[in-house]
Amino acid sequence: MDRAARTRLAEPRPPALASGVRRRVVVHTGPMSRVVERVRNFGHRPWFARLGRTLMPLDRLVGKATRGRFVAFGLRELPSMILTTTGRRTGQPRDTPLLYVTDGDGYLVIGSNWGRQEQPTWTGNLLANPDAVVTAGGRRIPVRARLVTGEERERDVAALRRMWPAYATYETRAGGRELRVFRLEPAD
């Protein structure tokens, strides 16, 4: 099955955003391997979140060493990146492995923090300084982050949940905290 057959467009969107930019969110919808299906199902369980937080430093190291080729177990159906932000207190680069959904020429990411009640640090870093770098598939791409709100956020959350259904569980577990959603657009 070719790549186009394994992906589909998200539900219909307005032809263009207020900025005039056309958007197309692509989420893998073809047959998933049994491993990926199990991982997606385990994602809802509290022990999986604890394991994910524990393995995050290893995921970060592997992701950096492979220039973003292998992050989050290297599962093709779960696209992953290393997001490098600037620490708002230290000014130092901070790397975070994240799942993402492709959105036109940009990326959608969500600050789930595995369902913890506090916002993840990287989201605060992006609010303080929206310039960041995405490392995925062996490429480093300078990006500029934009916090997504309103109806656009609802559409983007739906796309992110199609890729990783446990985001709905994380939002419930977060005790009312709204999970921040960012669009990462290539910097000019």
N, C-alpha and C positions, 0 to 999 in steps of 0.2 A: 504494500500500500504506500503510495507516495505521500510526501509531507502535507500537501494540500488536503488530501483525504483524511489525514489524521487531525486536522484542525478545523475549526468552524468559527464563524463570526458570532460575537455575543448577540443578545437580543437587539432588535432594531434600536438605533439611536437617532437623534435628530441629525440631519445631514451635516451640520457643522456646529461647533461650539460658538459662543459669543465672539471668540477671537477669530473665527473664520477657519479654524483648523479642523480638517476632517479627521475623525478618529475611527480606528478599527481595532478592537480588542480581540486577540487570538488566544484561544485556550485549547489545549490538547483534548480531544474528545474521542480519539480512536480507541481501539482495544488496549487496555493497560495490562502490563504483566501482573502476574499473581503477587509478586513482591510489592509492586507499587500499590495494588489494591489493599494488601494487608497493612502497609505503612499508612495509607490514607485512613483505614479503619482504626488503627492503633492511635492515630493522631488525636482522637477524642478522649483517650484515657489519661488520667492524671499521672500515672507512672511514665507515660511516654513523654509528657512535658518535662518531668524531672530528668529523664534520661537525655532529652534534647538539650536542656540547660547544661547538663554535665558534659556532654560531648561537644558543645559549642566551641571551646578553645581548640579542640582537635580539628573540627570542621573548618575553623578559621585558618589554621596552619596548612591543612591540605589544600584548601581553596587558594591561598596565597602561593603555595609552592607550585600548583598546577595552573596558575594564572586564570583561575575561575573555571577550569575545565571539569574539576570534580569537587562539587560542593553538595551537601545534603545527600550523601551516599552516591552521588554521580548518576542519579536516576533521570533519564532523559524526559520522562513524562512530568517530572517536577522540576521545572527550570529554576536554577539557583545562581546566585551571584555573590560576590563580596562587595559590599558597599563601604567605601571609605569616606568618612565624614571628618570634620575638624572638631576636636573636643572643645566645647564652649567654655570650659574652665581652664584647660591646659594648653589649648592651641595645637595639640599634637594630633596626628592622624589616628583615627579609630576605625578598625575593620570589623564588620559585622556580616556574617553569612545570612542571606535572606532568600526566600522563595520570591518569584516575581511572575507577573503576567505581562506579555508584550502588548503595548498599546500604541499602535501606529509606529512612530520612530522612537517612542519612549518606553518606559517601564512603569508598572504599578507595583507598589509595595505597601505592606500594612504593618503597623506597629502592634503586633499581638502580644509580644512579651510572654508567649506561652500561656496566656490567660491570667497573668499576675495582675494585681490591682494597680501597680504603678506603671507609668508610661516607660517604654524602653528609652535608654539614654540616647541612642542614635536619633530618635525622633526630635528630642530637644536640641541636639546638635544641628539638625537640619533647619529647625525653626530659627536658631541663632545665626546660622551661616548656611544658606541653601546650596552653596557650591560643594560638589562631591565628585567622587569617581566610582564608576561601576566597573568591576572586573568580572567578565563572563565570557566563556568560550575562547579563552586565550587573548581576549582584547581588553584594553583599558579605555574606558570612554568617559571623558569629563561630562558631567551632567549638572543641571540646575534643578533643584527640588521645588515643587509647589504643593502645598497642603490642599487636598481636595475636600470640598464641602458640598452640602446641599444635595440636590438630585444627582449631580455628577458623582458624588461620593457613593450614593446608594447603588448606582449602576456599576461602579468600579468594585465595590464590596461584593456584589453578586458575581462578577467575573472572577475575583480572587477566591471566593467560596467554591466556585465550580472546579477550580484547580485544587484547592485544599479545603475540603468541607469542614475541617476542625476549626476554622476561623470562627464559625458560628458558636461552637462550644467555648472557645477562648473568650469571646465577647461576653457570654453568659457568666463564665467563671471570673471575669474581671470585675464583677460587681457593679455594673453600671458605668464603668469607664468606657468612653467612646474610643474605639481603636482608631488611631490616626492613619489616614491613607495619604500617600504621596505619589505624585506623578513625577518621574525623573526624566527630564527632557535633555537631549544632547545639547551641550553648551556650544555656542557659536564661536 
